[in-house]
Amino acid sequence: MGLFKSKAASDLDMIMQRIDMNMSNNYKDAAQMNYKELMDAYAEAVSKGGLKPKEAPVYEAKVEEYGIRLKGYTHKDQQPYWH
């Protein structure tokens, strides 16, 4: 990508940074909430044409990658240590 990103791309980058931070701190619920925010922001950016043509497929792949990484990443699926 070029030197200048669209505002939508910058917003998506900020959300992804929050997801990474929450995952590194094991804040599973917050990471899931941020992922939903990322999906919503991406869908809005695509529908309103906020992403540049070269940015859209890159961010689509990133959203899919986070979806794979966050699948099953919840406290609900975590087994207690005494089991």
WOSULGI-V277089 format. One record per residue. PHI is phi in radians with two decimals (* if undefined). BURIAL is # if it has 9 or more other ideal C-beta (glycine too) atoms within 8 Angstrom, else .. D_LAST is the distance of its C-alpha to the last C-alpha in whole Angstrom. Layout:
((PHI,BURIAL,D_LAST) (PHI,BURIAL,D_LAST))
This chain:
((*,.,48) (-1.29,.,51) (-1.26,.,51) (-1.85,.,51) (-1.72,#,49) (-1.27,#,49) (-1.09,.,48) (-1.07,#,45) (-1.13,#,44) (-1.11,#,44) (-1.11,#,42) (-1.11,#,39) (-1.07,#,39) (-1.13,.,38) (-1.12,#,35) (-1.14,#,34) (-1.12,.,34) (-1.15,#,32) (-1.06,#,29) (-1.05,.,29) (-1.11,.,29) (-1.15,#,26) (-1.17,#,24) (-1.18,.,25) (-1.67,.,24) (1.10,.,20) (-1.58,.,22) (-1.14,#,21) (-1.14,.,22) (-1.17,#,26) (-1.11,#,26) (-1.13,#,25) (-1.12,.,28) (-1.15,#,30) (-1.13,#,30) (-1.09,.,31) (-1.06,#,34) (-1.11,#,35) (-1.08,#,35) (-1.11,.,37) (-1.15,#,39) (-1.14,#,40) (-1.05,.,41) (-1.15,#,43) (-1.10,#,45) (-1.21,#,45) (-1.18,.,47) (-1.69,.,49) (1.24,.,50) (-1.38,#,49) (-1.74,#,47) (-1.20,#,50) (-0.95,.,50) (-1.38,.,49) (-1.39,#,46) (-0.96,#,45) (-1.17,.,43) (-1.14,#,42) (-1.29,#,40) (-1.07,#,39) (-1.13,.,37) (-1.17,#,35) (-1.09,#,34) (-1.11,.,33) (-1.09,.,31) (-1.11,#,29) (-1.04,#,28) (-1.19,.,27) (-1.13,.,25) (-1.66,#,24) (-1.13,.,23) (1.32,.,19) (-1.59,#,19) (-2.44,#,18) (-1.28,.,15) (-1.13,.,14) (-1.49,.,13) (-1.39,.,11) (-1.45,.,7) (-1.13,.,6) (-1.17,.,6) (-1.53,.,4) (-1.54,.,0))
